[in-house]
Amino acid sequence: MRNLFVVTHPQSVHHVEGRVGGWYDTALTELGRRQAKAIATRLADLTADCSPSLTASDLLRCRETAEIIGRRLSIPARLTPDLREMSCGIAEGRPQAWLTARRLPVPEEGGLDDTGGIEGAETRRQTGTRIYRAMDEILTDPADCHIVVTHGFALTFVIAWWIGMPLENLGRVNFPVSSGSITHLAEHAFWKSRAVVTLGETDHLAGL
């Protein structure tokens, strides 16, 4: 059985400031760091029977999360820009209300190549292309257990890649989860079927 545990970074400064994330590079808050430690403890349990690899988005909020996980599990983290969140172009770092007031609705034919009228924003096609590339690279590692640290919306593309969804179908899909969640993906060794075992687990954050 091959297992992937996909972490969405916990609370970051842009969350509490109500700012657009994307590639806007903010650190974890104090609560976020406590959440990351809880994530690491949960992953230690989930990966107790394997020797996982660890790969993360290179943005600060994911990098800090991966460093905390890596210390707990005594493994190094590999960083890649391909696991970044979808870029919001000129909206990044602005108040969320600024983007909400200007973002155009997705056209009826779907959102694969839509930017919402925001200059410099990525499309789902562009985001999916780089995240699929990152995941292809991760699975060249022979480890039977992988930990991936990424972002909330980016998780959708990781799951889509896992279940073999073609890029052309990414315009309408979404797997919403909370910050600081863990999603368990598994491939059966005999049948080669791929499952979403859990989606967006957050029980480890209870009480924080």
N, CA, C and O of each residue as an XYZ file, in Angstrom:
832
protein
N       0.844     -1.194      0.000
C       0.000      0.000      0.000
C       0.879      1.243      0.000
O       1.737      1.401      0.868
N       0.666      2.121     -0.968
C       1.387      3.383     -1.010
C       0.481      4.476     -0.449
O      -0.694      4.560     -0.806
N       1.030      5.307      0.427
C       0.239      6.312      1.123
C       0.799      7.707      0.926
O       2.013      7.914      0.953
N      -0.100      8.664      0.728
C       0.244     10.079      0.709
C      -0.587     10.775      1.780
O      -1.793     10.555      1.889
N       0.074     11.613      2.564
C      -0.605     12.429      3.553
C      -0.388     13.882      3.153
O       0.729     14.396      3.211
N      -1.469     14.531      2.748
C      -1.379     15.884      2.207
C      -1.855     16.871      3.261
O      -3.004     16.825      3.700
N      -0.958     17.760      3.658
C      -1.220     18.741      4.707
C      -1.495     20.100      4.069
O      -0.759     20.543      3.188
N      -2.564     20.756      4.526
C      -2.752     22.162      4.177
C      -2.220     22.998      5.341
O      -2.580     22.762      6.495
N      -1.366     23.972      5.036
C      -0.703     24.726      6.096
C      -1.724     25.312      7.068
O      -2.831     25.664      6.663
N      -1.362     25.418      8.342
C      -2.272     25.993      9.327
C      -2.312     27.520      9.262
O      -1.859     28.122      8.288
N      -2.859     28.135     10.311
C      -3.137     29.571     10.284
C      -1.885     30.393      9.991
O      -0.832     30.205     10.600
N      -2.038     31.310      9.038
C      -0.951     32.201      8.627
C      -1.374     33.650      8.855
O      -2.554     33.938      9.056
N      -0.411     34.545      8.823
C      -0.678     35.956      9.089
C      -1.746     36.510      8.144
O      -2.594     37.295      8.568
N      -1.716     36.115      6.883
C      -2.700     36.671      5.944
C      -4.124     36.265      6.299
O      -5.070     36.976      5.960
N      -4.291     35.131      6.978
C      -5.627     34.726      7.419
C      -6.191     35.729      8.418
O      -7.309     36.216      8.255
N      -5.418     36.032      9.446
C      -5.927     36.901     10.519
C      -6.015     38.361     10.076
O      -6.791     39.132     10.641
N      -5.230     38.745      9.075
C      -5.301     40.107      8.564
C      -6.362     40.277      7.483
O      -6.613     41.394      7.031
N      -6.989     39.175      7.064
C      -8.023     39.249      6.036
C      -7.482     39.638      4.679
O      -8.144     40.339      3.913
N      -6.262     39.177      4.378
C      -5.631     39.519      3.107
C      -5.625     38.321      2.152
O      -5.684     37.165      2.570
N      -5.553     38.635      0.875
C      -5.493     37.603     -0.155
C      -4.168     36.883     -0.046
O      -3.121     37.517      0.083
N      -4.207     35.558     -0.099
C      -2.992     34.757      0.003
C      -2.309     34.584     -1.333
O      -1.541     35.445     -1.762
N      -2.586     33.466     -1.996
C      -1.877     33.192     -3.242
C      -0.389     33.073     -2.979
O       0.031     32.289     -2.128
N       0.414     33.846     -3.701
C       1.861     33.822     -3.506
C       2.324     34.884     -2.514
O       3.527     35.049     -2.309
N       1.399     35.599     -1.901
C       1.739     36.557     -0.856
C       2.367     35.785      0.290
O       1.747     34.878      0.845
N       3.598     36.142      0.650
C       4.421     35.248      1.466
C       4.402     35.651      2.937
O       5.193     36.490      3.367
N       3.506     35.059      3.693
C       3.410     35.363      5.114
C       3.744     34.139      5.959
O       3.624     32.999      5.512
N       4.166     34.407      7.195
C       4.556     33.349      8.130
C       3.337     32.771      8.833
O       2.228     33.291      8.711
N       3.556     31.690      9.570
C       2.535     31.165     10.456
C       2.361     32.112     11.647
O       3.309     32.777     12.065
N       1.154     32.165     12.182
C       0.919     32.855     13.436
C       1.373     31.959     14.588
O       1.772     30.815     14.367
N       1.314     32.470     15.798
C       1.634     31.643     16.961
C       0.680     30.459     17.043
O       1.105     29.339     17.324
N      -0.610     30.699     16.798
C      -1.561     29.589     16.758
C      -1.195     28.626     15.643
O      -1.261     27.411     15.828
N      -0.810     29.153     14.491
C      -0.415     28.306     13.377
C       0.744     27.394     13.713
O       0.776     26.240     13.284
N       1.702     27.905     14.481
C       2.840     27.066     14.874
C       2.405     25.956     15.833
O       2.901     24.832     15.754
N       1.484     26.273     16.732
C       0.955     25.221     17.613
C       0.189     24.183     16.799
O       0.282     22.983     17.060
N      -0.561     24.652     15.823
C      -1.289     23.725     14.959
C      -0.320     22.838     14.174
O      -0.565     21.644     13.999
N       0.775     23.428     13.706
C       1.767     22.641     12.968
C       2.369     21.546     13.832
O       2.636     20.447     13.346
N       2.585     21.839     15.108
C       3.099     20.821     16.023
C       2.077     19.696     16.210
O       2.446     18.524     16.295
N       0.808     20.055     16.271
C      -0.237     19.035     16.379
C      -0.316     18.193     15.108
O      -0.528     16.982     15.170
N      -0.144     18.836     13.962
C      -0.101     18.105     12.693
C       1.058     17.114     12.703
O       0.900     15.956     12.317
N       2.211     17.574     13.144
C       3.400     16.724     13.180
C       3.184     15.511     14.078
O       3.587     14.400     13.733
N       2.554     15.721     15.222
C       2.281     14.609     16.134
C       1.342     13.602     15.494
O       1.543     12.393     15.609
N       0.315     14.102     14.819
C      -0.623     13.205     14.135
C       0.072     12.429     13.011
O      -0.178     11.237     12.832
N       0.933     13.096     12.265
C       1.651     12.420     11.183
C       2.625     11.379     11.727
O       2.847     10.350     11.089
N       3.205     11.632     12.889
C       4.085     10.638     13.505
C       3.321      9.343     13.756
O       3.863      8.252     13.575
N       2.067      9.463     14.171
C       1.232      8.272     14.373
C       0.886      7.607     13.045
O       0.962      6.386     12.915
N       0.505      8.421     12.063
C       0.055      7.890     10.779
C       1.184      7.218     10.000
O       0.935      6.314      9.204
N       2.415      7.653     10.224
C       3.554      7.126      9.465
C       4.471      6.266     10.325
O       5.632      6.054      9.977
N       3.959      5.775     11.435
C       4.796      5.008     12.369
C       5.389      3.749     11.743
O       6.447      3.284     12.165
N       4.713      3.201     10.741
C       5.162      1.946     10.127
C       5.889      2.155      8.805
O       6.116      1.194      8.069
N       6.258      3.398      8.491
C       6.967      3.647      7.233
C       7.996      4.746      7.435
O       8.048      5.381      8.488
N       8.810      4.959      6.417
C       9.827      6.015      6.439
C       9.466      7.028      5.360
O       9.860      6.871      4.204
N       8.722      8.062      5.729
C       8.166      8.949      4.709
C       9.171      9.928      4.117
O      10.172     10.277      4.743
N       8.877     10.359      2.899
C       9.534     11.517      2.324
C       8.670     12.738      2.658
O       7.497     12.601      3.005
N       9.260     13.927      2.549
C       8.549     15.155      2.896
C       8.846     16.214      1.847
O      10.003     16.574      1.624
N       7.785     16.717      1.197
C       7.922     17.742      0.167
C       6.920     18.840      0.452
O       5.787     18.563      0.847
N       7.334     20.105      0.253
C       6.456     21.224      0.592
C       6.579     22.357     -0.418
O       7.593     22.501     -1.100
N       5.528     23.149     -0.495
C       5.584     24.435     -1.182
C       6.690     25.273     -0.552
O       6.939     25.190      0.650
N       7.348     26.078     -1.377
C       8.452     26.891     -0.860
C       7.991     28.184     -0.197
O       8.822     28.916      0.341
N       6.695     28.491     -0.216
C       6.218     29.696      0.450
C       6.349     29.535      1.962
O       6.239     28.430      2.494
N       6.588     30.659      2.648
C       7.000     30.636      4.045
C       6.049     29.862      4.947
O       6.500     29.123      5.822
N       4.747     30.014      4.753
C       3.796     29.346      5.641
C       3.847     27.831      5.518
O       3.612     27.114      6.491
N       4.156     27.343      4.316
C       4.332     25.901      4.140
C       5.718     25.458      4.573
O       5.888     24.382      5.147
N       6.704     26.295      4.293
C       8.075     25.954      4.687
C       8.190     25.810      6.200
O       8.826     24.878      6.693
N       7.573     26.737      6.939
C       7.606     26.642      8.394
C       6.865     25.394      8.886
O       7.314     24.728      9.819
N       5.744     25.089      8.262
C       4.998     23.880      8.627
C       5.850     22.640      8.393
O       5.916     21.756      9.248
N       6.501     22.574      7.237
C       7.329     21.418      6.909
C       8.526     21.296      7.848
O       8.931     20.188      8.201
N       9.090     22.426      8.251
C      10.226     22.375      9.181
C       9.806     21.775     10.520
O      10.552     20.994     11.112
N       8.628     22.130     10.996
C       8.126     21.587     12.257
C       7.851     20.090     12.124
O       8.178     19.311     13.019
N       7.252     19.698     11.008
C       7.013     18.269     10.757
C       8.334     17.518     10.647
O       8.496     16.440     11.219
N       9.269     18.096      9.911
C      10.559     17.446      9.713
C      11.315     17.227     11.003
O      11.940     16.183     11.193
N      11.262     18.204     11.891
C      11.934     18.042     13.193
C      11.282     16.914     13.996
O      11.971     16.110     14.624
N       9.967     16.866     13.969
C       9.260     15.842     14.743
C       9.537     14.444     14.208
O       9.661     13.497     14.985
N       9.636     14.305     12.881
C       9.813     12.998     12.267
C      11.271     12.707     11.912
O      11.586     11.622     11.423
N      12.158     13.670     12.155
C      13.598     13.529     11.852
C      13.843     13.225     10.375
O      14.600     12.320     10.022
N      13.173     14.018      9.515
C      13.366     13.874      8.072
C      13.528     15.260      7.453
O      12.947     16.224      7.949
N      14.316     15.377      6.367
C      14.470     16.672      5.705
C      13.279     16.973      4.811
O      12.591     16.063      4.348
N      13.045     18.241      4.574
C      11.975     18.661      3.668
C      12.563     19.160      2.358
O      13.518     19.937      2.349
N      11.993     18.712      1.268
C      12.340     19.246     -0.055
C      11.308     20.295     -0.414
O      10.108     20.059     -0.272
N      11.763     21.464     -0.883
C      10.867     22.567     -1.206
C      10.756     22.739     -2.709
O      11.731     22.569     -3.440
N       9.538     23.082     -3.169
C       9.342     23.313     -4.591
C       8.294     24.400     -4.813
O       7.260     24.394     -4.145
N       8.532     25.324     -5.728
C       7.515     26.332     -6.060
C       6.317     25.739     -6.787
O       5.269     26.379     -6.867
N       6.455     24.528     -7.319
C       5.351     23.909     -8.046
C       4.167     23.551     -7.146
O       3.068     23.318     -7.649
N       4.369     23.502     -5.820
C       3.268     23.198     -4.904
C       2.641     24.457     -4.308
O       1.862     24.368     -3.360
N       2.971     25.620     -4.852
C       2.386     26.856     -4.349
C       0.874     26.910     -4.603
O       0.325     26.193     -5.440
N       0.230     27.805     -3.828
C      -1.173     28.104     -4.059
C      -1.346     28.751     -5.425
O      -0.378     29.238     -6.010
N      -2.574     28.758     -5.936
C      -2.861     29.483     -7.166
C      -2.535     30.965     -6.964
O      -2.953     31.565     -5.974
N      -1.797     31.546     -7.895
C      -1.452     32.957     -7.796
C      -2.678     33.831     -8.063
O      -3.452     33.577     -8.986
N      -2.837     34.858     -7.241
C      -3.940     35.808     -7.410
C      -3.467     37.109     -8.054
O      -4.179     38.113     -8.011
N      -2.283     37.103     -8.646
C      -1.797     38.252     -9.389
C      -1.728     39.505     -8.543
O      -1.228     39.480     -7.418
N      -2.239     40.614     -9.093
C      -2.127     41.902     -8.401
C      -2.984     41.968     -7.135
O      -2.867     42.922     -6.366
N      -3.834     40.981     -6.908
C      -4.670     40.976     -5.700
C      -3.909     40.502     -4.465
O      -4.353     40.744     -3.343
N      -2.780     39.837     -4.650
C      -2.077     39.233     -3.521
C      -1.633     40.279     -2.502
O      -1.041     41.302     -2.848
N      -1.934     39.992     -1.236
C      -1.579     40.895     -0.156
C      -2.583     42.009      0.066
O      -2.495     42.718      1.069
N      -3.537     42.186     -0.841
C      -4.571     43.203     -0.667
C      -5.679     42.657      0.244
O      -5.790     41.445      0.430
N      -6.491     43.544      0.805
C      -7.635     43.062      1.586
C      -8.531     42.150      0.749
O      -8.734     42.392     -0.441
N      -9.060     41.109      1.372
C      -9.915     40.167      0.649
C     -11.095     40.888      0.002
O     -11.551     40.492     -1.071
N     -11.591     41.946      0.648
C     -12.723     42.698      0.096
C     -12.370     43.339     -1.247
O     -13.235     43.488     -2.110
N     -11.088     43.720     -1.424
C     -10.652     44.303     -2.696
C     -10.852     43.299     -3.826
O     -11.362     43.645     -4.892
N     -10.447     42.057     -3.585
C     -10.590     41.023     -4.603
C     -12.059     40.667     -4.824
O     -12.499     40.505     -5.962
N     -12.804     40.549     -3.747
C     -14.219     40.191     -3.862
C     -14.981     41.204     -4.714
O     -15.879     40.831     -5.468
N     -14.628     42.470     -4.598
C     -15.322     43.523     -5.337
C     -14.975     43.535     -6.821
O     -15.729     44.082     -7.626
N     -13.849     42.940     -7.191
C     -13.364     43.026     -8.567
C     -13.377     41.700     -9.324
O     -13.343     41.690    -10.554
N     -13.425     40.589     -8.604
C     -13.357     39.267     -9.249
C     -14.619     39.010    -10.065
O     -15.730     39.053     -9.536
N     -14.437     38.740    -11.363
C     -15.569     38.464    -12.250
C     -16.022     37.021    -12.091
O     -15.210     36.155    -11.767
N     -17.307     36.746    -12.314
C     -17.786     35.359    -12.202
C     -17.170     34.465    -13.270
O     -16.783     34.923    -14.345
N     -17.091     33.194    -12.950
C     -16.560     32.210    -13.903
C     -17.537     32.060    -15.059
O     -18.742     31.958    -14.829
N     -17.049     32.043    -16.299
C     -17.965     31.904    -17.445
C     -18.659     30.556    -17.462
O     -18.175     29.589    -16.872
N     -19.790     30.496    -18.139
C     -20.605     29.284    -18.182
C     -19.852     28.090    -18.754
O     -20.118     26.951    -18.373
N     -18.918     28.339    -19.661
C     -18.191     27.225    -20.273
C     -17.129     26.646    -19.346
O     -16.446     25.689    -19.709
N     -16.986     27.216    -18.154
C     -16.059     26.643    -17.185
C     -14.878     27.542    -16.892
O     -14.640     28.535    -17.579
N     -14.134     27.166    -15.844
C     -13.087     28.042    -15.346
C     -11.673     27.612    -15.633
O     -10.752     28.102    -14.979
N     -11.452     26.718    -16.580
C     -10.106     26.186    -16.792
C      -9.098     27.268    -17.135
O      -7.966     27.234    -16.653
N      -9.494     28.230    -17.963
C      -8.573     29.277    -18.394
C      -9.007     30.654    -17.909
O      -8.613     31.670    -18.481
N      -9.806     30.688    -16.871
C     -10.346     31.931    -16.334
C      -9.398     32.566    -15.322
O      -8.817     31.869    -14.491
N      -9.239     33.886    -15.390
C      -8.464     34.629    -14.382
C      -9.354     35.567    -13.575
O      -8.874     36.268    -12.684
N     -10.643     35.582    -13.884
C     -11.560     36.464    -13.176
C     -11.319     37.933    -13.429
O     -11.807     38.784    -12.686
N     -10.567     38.239    -14.476
C     -10.276     39.634    -14.785
C      -9.221     40.253    -13.907
O      -9.051     41.472    -13.916
N      -8.496     39.434    -13.134
C      -7.460     39.937    -12.230
C      -6.100     39.825    -12.908
O      -5.647     38.729    -13.236
N      -5.462     40.959    -13.111
C      -4.178     40.989    -13.814
C      -3.136     40.120    -13.106
O      -2.933     40.219    -11.896
N      -2.491     39.277    -13.890
C      -1.413     38.443    -13.377
C      -1.857     37.191    -12.657
O      -1.016     36.404    -12.223
N      -3.160     36.982    -12.517
C      -3.649     35.794    -11.810
C      -3.431     34.538    -12.643
O      -3.491     34.582    -13.872
N      -3.181     33.433    -11.977
C      -3.058     32.148    -12.655
C      -4.431     31.597    -13.007
O      -5.437     31.937    -12.384
N      -4.448     30.746    -14.012
C      -5.641     29.974    -14.330
C      -5.543     28.605    -13.658
O      -4.481     28.205    -13.181
N      -6.660     27.904    -13.632
C      -6.637     26.538    -13.114
C      -5.738     25.649    -13.973
O      -5.068     24.754    -13.456
N      -5.723     25.892    -15.265
C      -4.854     25.096    -16.142
C      -3.387     25.277    -15.747
O      -2.646     24.301    -15.632
N      -2.975     26.518    -15.540
C      -1.588     26.799    -15.175
C      -1.242     26.205    -13.806
O      -0.185     25.599    -13.628
N      -2.139     26.386    -12.859
C      -1.897     25.848    -11.524
C      -1.839     24.331    -11.553
O      -0.935     23.724    -10.979
N      -2.809     23.721    -12.227
C      -2.841     22.271    -12.320
C      -1.617     21.697    -13.012
O      -1.109     20.649    -12.611
N      -1.139     22.376    -14.050
C       0.023     21.884    -14.787
C       1.245     21.773    -13.878
O       1.956     20.769    -13.916
N       1.492     22.799    -13.062
C       2.691     22.744    -12.209
C       2.493     21.792    -11.031
O       3.441     21.119    -10.625
N       1.288     21.722    -10.477
C       1.076     20.802     -9.363
C       1.121     19.357     -9.840
O       1.662     18.505     -9.135
N       0.574     19.055    -11.006
C       0.705     17.706    -11.563
C       2.175     17.359    -11.768
O       2.601     16.234    -11.504
N       2.943     18.336    -12.241
C       4.386     18.112    -12.446
C       5.079     17.802    -11.116
O       5.913     16.900    -11.037
N       4.726     18.553    -10.083
C       5.320     18.316     -8.765
C       4.989     16.925     -8.256
O       5.859     16.234     -7.726
N       3.742     16.511     -8.411
C       3.333     15.206     -7.904
C       3.978     14.074     -8.697
O       4.343     13.049     -8.120
N       4.123     14.244    -10.008
C       4.845     13.242    -10.804
C       6.266     13.070    -10.270
O       6.766     11.950    -10.168
N       6.912     14.189     -9.931
C       8.278     14.148     -9.421
C       8.332     13.473     -8.057
O       9.237     12.681     -7.793
N       7.378     13.776     -7.194
C       7.353     13.186     -5.851
C       7.270     11.665     -5.937
O       7.942     10.964     -5.179
N       6.473     11.164     -6.830
C       6.294      9.711     -6.894
C       7.422      8.994     -7.625
O       7.373      7.774     -7.780
N       8.443      9.729     -8.078
C       9.644      9.037     -8.552
C      10.463      8.538     -7.372
O      11.324      7.673     -7.534
N      10.199      9.082     -6.177
C      10.850      8.608     -4.958
C      10.269      7.236     -4.618
O       9.048      7.085     -4.575
N      11.111      6.240     -4.378
C      10.611      4.883     -4.140
C       9.948      4.681     -2.780
O       9.413      3.603     -2.520
N       9.966      5.677     -1.914
C       9.331      5.532     -0.601
C       7.867      5.138     -0.767
O       7.202      5.573     -1.708
N       7.367      4.308      0.158
C       5.974      3.892      0.078
C       5.059      4.816      0.870
O       3.873      4.535      1.039
N       5.628      5.931      1.358
C       4.882      6.861      2.200
C       5.413      8.268      1.950
O       6.618      8.507      2.037
N       4.519      9.190      1.644
C       4.927     10.552      1.314
C       4.078     11.545      2.085
O       2.876     11.341      2.261
N       4.703     12.617      2.542
C       3.993     13.739      3.151
C       4.180     14.945      2.235
O       5.300     15.276      1.845
N       3.072     15.594      1.900
C       3.085     16.754      1.020
C       2.442     17.916      1.778
O       1.322     17.792      2.274
N       3.152     19.045      1.866
C       2.621     20.227      2.546
C       2.333     21.292      1.494
O       3.234     21.755      0.794
N       1.064     21.671      1.397
C       0.670     22.624      0.366
C      -0.394     23.565      0.926
O      -0.444     23.801      2.133
N      -1.238     24.097      0.057
C      -2.200     25.132      0.404
C      -3.625     24.632      0.202
O      -3.851     23.594     -0.421
N      -4.590     25.391      0.741
C      -5.975     24.936      0.742
C      -6.551     24.637     -0.629
O      -7.077     23.545     -0.849
N      -6.463     25.592     -1.563
C      -7.021     25.333     -2.893
C      -6.108     24.435     -3.707
O      -6.586     23.663     -4.538
N      -4.803     24.520     -3.485
C      -3.863     23.656     -4.199
C      -4.154     22.183     -3.942
O      -3.886     21.338     -4.797
N      -4.702     21.871     -2.766
C      -5.038     20.479     -2.451
C      -5.961     19.878     -3.494
O      -5.834     18.701     -3.829
N      -6.896     20.678     -4.015
C      -7.806     20.181     -5.049
C      -7.046     19.565     -6.208
O      -7.438     18.520     -6.726
N      -5.962     20.206     -6.615
C      -5.210     19.727     -7.774
C      -4.388     18.485     -7.428
O      -4.165     17.630     -8.285
N      -3.938     18.385     -6.176
C      -3.234     17.176     -5.744
C      -4.186     15.976     -5.797
O      -3.816     14.913     -6.296
N      -5.387     16.139     -5.295
C      -6.356     15.041     -5.320
C      -6.744     14.700     -6.755
O      -6.836     13.526     -7.114
N      -6.973     15.727     -7.575
C      -7.324     15.488     -8.976
C      -6.236     14.689     -9.685
O      -6.527     13.767    -10.447
N      -4.976     15.052     -9.427
C      -3.852     14.285     -9.996
C      -3.889     12.847     -9.491
O      -3.711     11.910    -10.268
N      -4.120     12.671     -8.190
C      -4.094     11.339     -7.591
C      -5.108     10.405     -8.235
O      -4.811      9.234     -8.475
N      -6.303     10.914     -8.516
C      -7.357     10.058     -9.081
C      -7.312     10.023    -10.612
O      -8.180      9.431    -11.253
N      -6.295     10.661    -11.187
C      -6.109     10.569    -12.638
C      -7.009     11.471    -13.450
O      -7.291     11.178    -14.611
N      -7.465     12.561    -12.864
C      -8.330     13.490    -13.595
C      -7.521     14.236    -14.647
O      -6.489     14.821    -14.317
N      -7.955     14.232    -15.898
C      -7.233     14.984    -16.937
C      -7.249     16.478    -16.650
O      -8.205     16.993    -16.069
N      -6.201     17.170    -17.054
C      -6.119     18.616    -16.860
C      -7.331     19.334    -17.433
O      -7.786     20.327    -16.866
N      -7.852     18.850    -18.536
C      -8.977     19.508    -19.189
C     -10.238     19.503    -18.340
O     -11.175     20.252    -18.619
N     -10.275     18.671    -17.310
C     -11.457     18.577    -16.453
C     -11.330     19.394    -15.169
O     -12.213     19.331    -14.314
N     -10.252     20.156    -15.020
C     -10.001     20.866    -13.770
C     -10.818     22.143    -13.608
O     -10.773     22.768    -12.548
N     -11.557     22.538    -14.627
C     -12.268     23.809    -14.587
C     -13.408     23.874    -13.596
O     -13.835     24.965    -13.218
N     -13.915     22.717    -13.164
C     -15.107     22.727    -12.315
C     -14.924     22.004    -10.983
O     -15.843     22.007    -10.163
N     -13.780     21.391    -10.744
C     -13.612     20.552     -9.560
C     -13.142     21.370     -8.355
O     -12.397     22.339     -8.503
N     -13.586     20.967     -7.165
C     -13.099     21.595     -5.930
C     -13.293     20.620     -4.775
O     -14.352     20.006     -4.641
N     -12.260     20.483     -3.940
C     -12.323     19.680     -2.723
C     -12.024     20.606     -1.549
O     -10.869     20.704     -1.135
N     -13.014     21.279     -1.009
C     -12.760     22.262      0.046
C     -12.385     21.619      1.373
O     -13.023     20.663      1.813
N     -11.346     22.150      2.004
C     -10.892     21.682      3.318
C     -10.497     22.893      4.150
O     -10.407     24.008      3.635
N     -10.263     22.669      5.438
C      -9.853     23.734      6.346
C      -8.327     23.823      6.412
O      -7.621     22.880      6.055
N      -7.840     24.958      6.868
C      -6.411     25.112      7.116
C      -5.972     24.124      8.191
O      -6.715     23.837      9.129
N      -4.753     23.609      8.039
C      -4.213     22.682      9.022
C      -4.753     21.270      8.926
O      -4.603     20.482      9.860
N      -5.378     20.943      7.812
C      -5.983     19.615      7.643
C      -4.970     18.601      7.115
O      -3.916     18.952      6.587
N      -5.333     17.330      7.280
C      -4.570     16.210      6.708
C      -5.514     15.376      5.859
O      -6.565     14.945      6.332
N      -5.144     15.151      4.619
C      -5.893     14.279      3.711
C      -5.059     13.048      3.427
O      -3.883     13.154      3.080
N      -5.663     11.883      3.573
C      -4.960     10.611      3.361
C      -5.367     10.023      2.019
O      -6.543      9.752      1.776
N      -4.384      9.831      1.157
C      -4.569      9.199     -0.145
C      -3.804      7.887     -0.155
O      -2.680      7.826      0.343
N      -4.395      6.837     -0.713
C      -3.738      5.523     -0.693
C      -3.944      4.789     -2.005
O      -4.996      4.882     -2.638
N      -2.914      4.059     -2.393
C      -2.983      3.206     -3.588
C      -2.813      1.754     -3.168
O      -1.846      1.414     -2.487
N      -3.747      0.894     -3.567
C      -3.692     -0.519     -3.216
C      -2.586     -1.201     -4.010
O      -2.529     -1.079     -5.234
N      -1.716     -1.912     -3.319
C      -0.540     -2.520     -3.962
C      -0.914     -3.544     -5.025
O      -0.243     -3.640     -6.052
N      -1.982     -4.311     -4.791
C      -2.368     -5.358     -5.739
C      -3.246     -4.812     -6.859
O      -2.965     -5.029     -8.037
N      -4.307     -4.103     -6.487
C      -5.289     -3.640     -7.464
C      -4.869     -2.367     -8.170
O      -5.410     -2.038     -9.225
N      -3.912     -1.645     -7.602
C      -3.453     -0.365     -8.153
C      -4.578      0.675     -8.209
O      -4.488      1.645     -8.961
N      -5.613      0.478     -7.431
C      -6.689      1.466     -7.336
C      -6.285      2.536     -6.330
O      -5.582      2.252     -5.361
N      -6.728      3.758     -6.560
C      -6.352      4.886     -5.707
C      -7.583      5.412     -4.986
O      -8.629      5.635     -5.594
N      -7.441      5.605     -3.690
C      -8.559      6.018     -2.855
C      -8.261      7.330     -2.140
O      -7.112      7.635     -1.819
N      -9.325      8.103     -1.896
C      -9.265      9.221     -0.959
C      -9.796      8.662      0.354
O     -11.007      8.574      0.560
N      -8.878      8.287      1.238
C      -9.246      7.589      2.474
C      -9.907      8.552      3.456
O     -10.963      8.251      4.013
N      -9.288      9.702      3.665
C      -9.890     10.769      4.466
C      -9.657     12.083      3.743
O      -8.645     12.259      3.064
N     -10.596     13.000      3.892
C     -10.495     14.313      3.252
C     -10.549     15.392      4.327
O     -11.553     15.538      5.024
N      -9.463     16.144      4.453
C      -9.461     17.303      5.329
C      -9.662     17.004      6.805
O     -10.393     17.726      7.484
N      -9.025     15.949      7.318
C      -9.136     15.622      8.739
C      -8.556     16.769      9.578
O      -7.478     17.283      9.278
N      -9.281     17.163     10.630
C      -8.796     18.235     11.514
C      -8.959     17.882     12.994
O      -8.827     18.760     13.847
N      -9.238     16.641     13.311
C      -9.424     16.267     14.714
C      -8.200     16.605     15.572
O      -8.331     16.895     16.761
N      -7.015     16.566     14.964
C      -5.783     16.835     15.703
C      -5.677     18.292     16.172
O      -4.831     18.614     17.006
N      -6.533     19.171     15.639
C      -6.503     20.570     16.013
C      -7.458     20.900     17.154
O      -7.499     22.036     17.625
N      -8.216     19.919     17.592
C      -9.210     20.164     18.626
C      -8.552     20.701     19.901
O      -7.536     20.178     20.359
N      -9.140     21.735     20.454
C      -8.654     22.283     21.708
C      -7.556     23.319     21.591
O      -7.135     23.888     22.598
N      -7.084     23.574     20.380
C      -6.007     24.565     20.203
C      -6.580     25.983     20.069
O      -5.825     26.943     19.913
